[in-house]
Amino acid sequence: MFLSELKIMTNFVSTRLLSTVLAAALLSGLFLGLPAQAQEVGNVISRTAVYQQVSVPRQVCTQTQINVPGQTSGAGAAMGAIAGGAIGNAIGKGEGRAIATMIGVIGGAIAGDKVEGPQAAQTQTQQTCTTQQVFENRLTGYNVVYEFAGKQYNVQLPKDPGPTIKLQITPVL
């Protein structure tokens, strides 16, 4: 009886030990063939900003003062045409009345336009815009020199890492 209990006990311990080893292997990734990784920290020795010159379109506008000649409103010509037509109609008799009215309308319009005259010239602001290429320096990343395990390494990063840099270390098996 003692031997059968010892055999059961030994079988239980080896099964328990085997399951613990398998669980540890699964957790570490060794069972699946994945390399183990460790998170380490390197000390940053120097970091230098890297800039790139970029062409950027920019709209540039200028304003210029220009003189615009005055224009007539047309009211003088209209009033002159009415007055000239009335005078021509009053002067003309019979068949000549229509011709006299027509001459009066045309003459009155010309005279009324001359009497009204153009308005004074006006000053207006004219805006002219063009697109010009301007060069700007844009930050593209950082050249970083760091130390880990007694050796120096160089890397380019998109952001400033600060005084330390996080490293993913994969041991060689």
Residue pairs with C-beta under 8 A, 6 or more apart in sequence:
22 31
25 31
26 32
28 36
29 35
29 36
30 36
35 170
35 171
35 173
36 170
36 171
37 168
37 169
37 170
38 168
38 169
38 171
39 166
39 167
39 168
39 169
40 148
40 166
40 167
40 168
40 169
41 164
41 165
41 166
41 167
42 146
42 147
42 148
42 153
42 164
42 165
42 167
43 146
43 147
43 148
43 163
43 164
43 165
44 144
44 145
44 146
44 161
44 162
44 163
44 164
44 165
45 145
45 146
45 147
45 152
46 144
46 145
47 142
47 143
47 144
47 145
47 160
47 161
48 142
48 143
49 139
49 142
49 160
50 139
50 140
50 141
50 142
50 143
50 156
51 137
51 138
51 139
51 140
52 137
52 138
52 140
53 135
53 136
53 137
53 138
54 135
54 136
54 137
54 138
55 133
55 134
55 135
56 133
56 134
56 135
56 136
57 131
57 132
57 133
57 134
58 131
58 132
58 133
58 134
59 129
59 130
59 131
59 132
60 129
60 130
60 131
60 132
61 127
61 128
61 129
61 130
62 127
62 128
62 129
63 125
63 126
63 127
63 128
64 125
64 126
64 127
64 128
65 123
65 124
65 125
65 126
66 123
66 124
66 125
66 126
67 121
67 122
67 123
67 124
68 121
68 122
68 123
68 124
69 118
69 121
70 118
70 119
70 120
70 121
70 122
71 118
71 119
72 113
72 116
72 117
72 118
72 119
73 116
73 119
74 113
75 116
76 112
76 113
76 114
76 115
76 116
76 117
77 109
77 110
77 112
77 113
77 116
78 109
78 112
79 112
80 107
80 108
80 109
80 110
80 111
80 112
80 113
80 115
81 105
81 106
81 108
81 109
81 112
82 108
83 108
83 112
84 103
84 104
84 105
84 106
84 107
84 108
84 109
84 111
84 112
85 101
85 104
85 105
85 108
86 104
87 104
87 108
88 100
88 101
88 102
88 103
88 104
88 105
88 107
88 108
89 97
89 100
89 101
89 104
91 100
91 104
92 98
92 99
92 100
92 101
140 158
141 156
141 157
141 158
141 159
142 156
142 157
142 158
142 159
142 160
142 161
143 154
143 155
143 156
144 154
144 155
144 156
144 157
144 161
144 165
145 152
145 153
145 154
146 152
146 153
146 155
146 161
146 165
147 153
148 167
155 165
157 165
